[in-house]
């Protein structure tokens, strides 16, 4: 078979792992096979674990009433049911180096993680997790996530051995450079780049940030901040040599930019301004931004996948280091929370919470760029601020200079702490359902509650998820009867209803 010649293309990291959290979830399952020889039988074991954990769902699963009912009730699938799903869900898929079907589907799932330097695999050889890959799946240190993605994306090259494209740049560095140039231009009030201009970055041929800046200025001089889609597409077409038949207008103008910005926000270097209209540099991380531009603007090229993987997985000590407690200006953070609460108001917050609980996508320009789990922490915080204005609400996620969450709380801390009259409610949230919910969340919740009570505080825990898994309820009952500590698991709809009808966070 003749290989297709490389072309200039708009940037798309993956069609399968658009939600960055999926990368982490899928790697969590794969970690159990670290060091094992990758065979078709091992791949099928991994597929079963992904299905059983609720991380992957096939069309057959949705159509089979028995399995659908089990999924609705968040019940564990049996080995026989898993075999049945695999047999009745043929994967018409073929990737180089893997057999057609589920083996090729495996490669599609994990290829981006390989490209980012998290795990290396070849069929018939041991699965190898890198140090950064192991840090990413370290459930005791969720704050490592931001550092690991930053370490990877500052190095990421468009024309790397895993890709066959002609575009030659480091996309995050190119984005940071052009934003910096626009902010230095006094005509534009330091707002950054508009959401409408981002597609041009994704289609840009080379690493000439000055030419990219000049192109954006030219568009602004003629159309200010509101060029039509056709204007942007014409510029993109000149970069890529014409529209690709598979790239529809909406794909280039909205879907690709959304996917790109979700991943770039994982680095903590960029923020969202103007309620979703502008992408700008996060002033809290400006030192890391300047360091990244200085070190990674010029980069070495690699001829083999293995050499590129070793480069991507190498640790830059300036970007990955033990988390130091960041100073927080409580007054400023509170004002930012109030700003967002007043912007969205209860009706919108409620709508977005229900949207998350049903696994649908947000249409809000700002919220859709925040990964689901962090978005849930943010929305629950805003809900409490709106409904309990006198309660001291302290979210522990790391936020950018707009008050938007950019990374999970450091390990050892609850997601949100509420205090009123020396009584504490530790609010813990997750989008996980099924067995993964209990295994990954409940022990940490119990530990956080124990530590707060040992500090001679009156405290209880509120655990919020889309659907409360039955084992999580059993776990909370065990903690209550054995240690006299109260954990209240509630679904997102129940949490919303409690706030709306009973004016309470939880009902005993």
Buried (B, 14 or more C-beta within 10 A) or exposed (E): EEEEEEEBBBBBBBEBBBBBBBBBBBBBBBBEBBEEEBEBEBBBBBBBBBBBBBBBBBEBBEEBEEBBEBBEEBBEBEEEBBEBBBEBBEBEBEBEEBEEBBBBBBBBBBBBBBBBBBBBBBBEEEBBBBBBBBBBBBEEBBBBBBBBBBBBBBBBBBEBBBBEBBBBBBBBBBBBBBBBBBBEEEEBEBBBBBBBBBBBBBBBBBBBBEEBBEBBBEBBEEEEBEBEBEBBBEBBBBBBEEBBEEBEEEBBBBBBBBBBBBBBBBBBBBBBBBEBBBBBBBEBBEEBBEBBBEBBBEBEEBEEBEEBBBBBBEBBEEBBEEBEEEEEEEEEBBEBBBEBBEEBEBEBBBBBBBBBBEEEEBEBBBBBBBBBBBBBBBBBBBBBBBBBEEBEBBBBBBBBBBBBBBBBBBBEBBBBBBBEEEEBBBBBBBBBBBBBBBBBBBEBBBEBBBBBBEEEEEBBBBBBBBBBBBBBBEBBEEBBEEEEBBBBBBBBBBBBBBBEEEEEBBEE
